[in-house]
């Protein structure tokens, strides 16, 4: 990915907070209640999340349930980076994603625009969610991570909180019409890491190392 002035600035310490979208606030409580009642939702490690200010939440990814589960598990709103096929899953999805603060991401190319929007969200003091594996893991196991999460971590300088989500794969595996079966779902948040900026070798070496560290942290939460 080519360098851009828009990608070089670190998120400042005096970020301002933007209120969550109305639709996000309206859906949060009933969805959380549904997950607790039908999927026995259990959340661990919330104390690892920064009480305020921006951060990245990096999690494993099985299906669309992961984003819903993480949004309800977090004490503050989160803006997810979303692939085009998820953004356009139904005719109503683009409108939904725009109204809950999602950030569209094209994983088939170096999407500078998405990185800029994610950095802007962090500059506003928001939590940005990313699934480093990119597309869904269709085998129910953690896949290698892409380097976008490292780029955001190194450019922004914000804490990266790993998250492990279990049970969403089993809830949807083999289900018709994407309607999940009741199955216990667990979320574990790990200790945050802040990665020092390193532009040696154009940042490639640093991005590979940071991506590997983040994926190791996610794997440890799933063990």
C-alpha positions as CSV (number, residue, x, y, z in Angstrom):
1,X,0.0,0.0,0.0
2,X,1.4,3.4,-1.0
3,X,2.1,5.9,1.7
4,X,-0.3,8.8,2.2
5,X,-0.3,11.8,4.5
6,X,-3.8,10.6,5.6
7,X,-2.3,7.3,6.9
8,X,0.7,8.8,8.7
9,X,-0.9,10.7,11.5
10,X,-1.2,9.0,14.9
11,X,-4.5,9.3,16.8
12,X,-4.1,12.2,19.2
13,X,-4.6,12.0,23.0
14,X,-7.4,14.5,22.9
15,X,-9.8,12.6,20.7
16,X,-13.4,13.7,21.0
17,X,-16.3,11.2,21.4
18,X,-19.1,10.9,18.9
19,X,-22.4,9.6,20.1
20,X,-23.5,6.2,18.8
21,X,-26.0,6.1,15.9
22,X,-29.7,5.9,17.0
23,X,-30.3,2.5,15.3
24,X,-27.2,1.1,17.1
25,X,-28.6,2.2,20.5
26,X,-32.1,1.0,19.7
27,X,-31.0,-2.5,18.8
28,X,-28.3,-3.1,21.4
29,X,-30.4,-4.0,24.4
30,X,-32.9,-6.4,22.7
31,X,-30.2,-8.2,20.8
32,X,-28.1,-8.6,24.0
33,X,-31.2,-10.0,25.8
34,X,-31.8,-12.5,23.0
35,X,-28.2,-13.7,23.0
36,X,-28.3,-14.2,26.8
37,X,-31.6,-16.1,26.8
38,X,-31.1,-18.3,23.7
39,X,-27.4,-18.6,23.4
40,X,-26.3,-18.4,27.0
41,X,-23.9,-15.6,26.1
42,X,-20.9,-15.3,28.4
43,X,-18.4,-12.5,28.3
44,X,-15.0,-12.5,30.0
45,X,-12.1,-10.0,30.2
46,X,-14.2,-6.8,29.8
47,X,-11.8,-5.2,32.3
48,X,-9.1,-5.4,29.7
49,X,-10.8,-2.9,27.5
50,X,-9.7,0.7,27.9
51,X,-12.4,2.6,29.9
52,X,-12.3,5.5,27.3
53,X,-10.6,6.7,24.2
54,X,-10.0,4.8,21.0
55,X,-8.9,1.2,20.6
56,X,-8.9,-1.6,18.0
57,X,-10.7,-4.8,18.8
58,X,-9.2,-7.7,16.7
59,X,-11.2,-11.0,16.7
60,X,-11.5,-14.3,15.0
61,X,-14.2,-14.6,12.4
62,X,-16.6,-17.5,11.5
63,X,-19.8,-15.7,10.3
64,X,-22.1,-12.7,10.6
65,X,-22.9,-13.6,14.2
66,X,-19.4,-12.5,15.4
67,X,-20.0,-8.8,14.8
68,X,-23.4,-9.0,16.5
69,X,-21.9,-10.8,19.5
70,X,-19.0,-8.4,19.9
71,X,-21.2,-5.4,19.6
72,X,-23.3,-6.6,22.5
73,X,-20.4,-7.7,24.6
74,X,-18.6,-4.4,24.5
75,X,-19.5,-1.6,27.0
76,X,-19.1,1.0,24.3
77,X,-20.2,1.2,20.6
78,X,-17.9,-0.3,18.0
79,X,-17.5,0.4,14.3
80,X,-16.6,-2.7,12.3
81,X,-14.6,-2.9,9.0
82,X,-17.0,-4.8,6.8
83,X,-16.4,-6.7,3.5
84,X,-18.4,-5.8,0.4
85,X,-20.3,-9.2,0.4
86,X,-21.4,-8.6,4.0
87,X,-22.2,-4.9,3.3
88,X,-24.5,-6.0,0.4
89,X,-25.8,-9.3,1.9
90,X,-29.4,-8.1,1.3
91,X,-30.8,-5.0,-0.3
92,X,-31.3,-3.6,3.2
93,X,-27.8,-4.2,4.4
94,X,-26.1,-1.1,3.0
95,X,-28.7,1.1,4.7
96,X,-28.3,-0.8,8.0
97,X,-24.5,-0.6,7.9
98,X,-24.5,3.1,7.2
99,X,-26.8,3.7,10.2
100,X,-24.8,1.7,12.7
101,X,-21.5,3.2,11.8
102,X,-19.8,0.3,9.8
103,X,-16.8,1.0,7.6
104,X,-16.8,-0.7,4.2
105,X,-13.6,-2.5,3.4
106,X,-12.5,-4.1,0.1
107,X,-10.2,-7.0,0.9
108,X,-9.3,-7.7,-2.7
109,X,-7.1,-4.6,-2.9
110,X,-5.2,-2.0,-0.8
111,X,-8.2,0.0,0.3
112,X,-6.7,3.3,1.4
113,X,-10.1,4.9,1.7
114,X,-11.2,2.3,4.3
115,X,-8.0,2.8,6.3
116,X,-8.6,6.6,6.3
117,X,-12.1,6.1,7.5
118,X,-11.0,3.8,10.3
119,X,-8.3,6.2,11.4
120,X,-10.8,9.0,11.4
121,X,-13.1,6.9,13.6
122,X,-10.2,6.2,16.0
123,X,-9.4,10.0,16.0
124,X,-13.0,10.6,17.2
125,X,-12.3,8.3,20.2
126,X,-14.3,5.3,18.8
127,X,-13.7,1.6,19.0
128,X,-12.9,0.1,15.6
129,X,-13.5,-3.7,15.1
130,X,-11.5,-5.7,12.7
131,X,-11.4,-9.4,11.7
132,X,-7.8,-9.9,10.7
133,X,-8.5,-13.2,8.9
134,X,-10.5,-11.2,6.3
135,X,-13.2,-13.5,4.9
136,X,-15.1,-15.9,7.1
137,X,-13.3,-19.0,8.3
138,X,-15.3,-21.8,6.7
139,X,-13.5,-24.6,8.6
140,X,-14.2,-23.4,12.1
141,X,-10.6,-22.7,13.0
142,X,-8.4,-19.6,13.1
143,X,-6.9,-18.7,9.7
144,X,-3.7,-16.6,9.0
145,X,-4.2,-12.9,9.5
146,X,-3.9,-10.2,6.8
147,X,-1.8,-7.1,7.5
148,X,-4.5,-4.5,7.6
149,X,-4.8,-4.8,11.4
150,X,-1.1,-4.1,11.8
151,X,-1.3,-1.1,9.5
152,X,-4.0,0.4,11.6
153,X,-2.2,-0.4,14.9
154,X,1.1,1.1,13.7
155,X,-0.4,4.2,12.1
156,X,-2.8,5.0,14.9
157,X,-0.8,4.0,18.0
158,X,-4.0,3.0,19.8
159,X,-4.3,-0.1,22.0
160,X,-5.2,-3.4,20.3
161,X,-7.5,-5.6,22.3
162,X,-7.6,-9.2,21.1
163,X,-10.9,-11.1,21.3
164,X,-11.7,-14.8,21.0
165,X,-15.3,-15.7,20.0
166,X,-16.5,-19.3,20.4
167,X,-19.8,-20.9,19.5
168,X,-20.8,-18.9,16.5
169,X,-19.5,-21.4,14.1
170,X,-21.5,-24.2,15.7
171,X,-24.6,-22.1,15.8
172,X,-24.6,-21.6,12.1
173,X,-22.8,-24.6,10.6
174,X,-25.1,-26.3,8.1
175,X,-28.0,-24.1,8.8
176,X,-30.4,-23.1,6.0
177,X,-31.4,-19.5,5.5
178,X,-28.6,-18.4,8.0
179,X,-30.9,-18.9,11.0
180,X,-28.7,-20.0,14.0
181,X,-29.5,-22.9,16.2
182,X,-29.3,-22.2,20.0
183,X,-25.7,-22.9,21.1
184,X,-23.6,-21.5,23.9
185,X,-21.5,-18.5,22.8
186,X,-18.4,-17.2,24.6
187,X,-16.4,-14.1,24.2
188,X,-13.0,-13.5,25.8
189,X,-11.1,-10.2,25.7
190,X,-7.3,-10.3,26.2
191,X,-4.9,-7.7,27.5
192,X,-4.3,-4.8,25.1
193,X,-1.0,-4.1,23.3
194,X,0.3,-0.9,21.9
195,X,2.8,-1.4,19.1
196,X,5.7,1.0,18.5
197,X,5.7,2.6,15.1
198,X,8.3,1.1,12.8
199,X,8.7,2.1,9.1
200,X,11.8,0.1,8.4
201,X,11.7,-1.8,5.1
202,X,8.7,0.3,4.1
203,X,6.8,-1.1,7.2
204,X,6.5,-4.7,5.7
205,X,8.6,-6.4,8.3
206,X,6.9,-4.5,11.1
207,X,3.4,-5.3,9.8
208,X,4.2,-9.0,9.5
209,X,5.5,-9.1,13.1
210,X,2.6,-7.2,14.5
211,X,0.0,-9.3,12.6
212,X,1.7,-12.5,13.9
213,X,1.6,-11.1,17.5
214,X,-2.1,-10.2,17.3
215,X,-3.0,-13.6,15.8
216,X,-1.1,-15.4,18.5
217,X,-3.0,-13.3,21.1
218,X,-6.4,-14.3,19.5
219,X,-5.3,-18.0,19.3
220,X,-4.4,-18.0,23.1
221,X,-8.0,-16.8,23.9
222,X,-9.5,-19.7,21.9
223,X,-7.3,-22.4,23.4
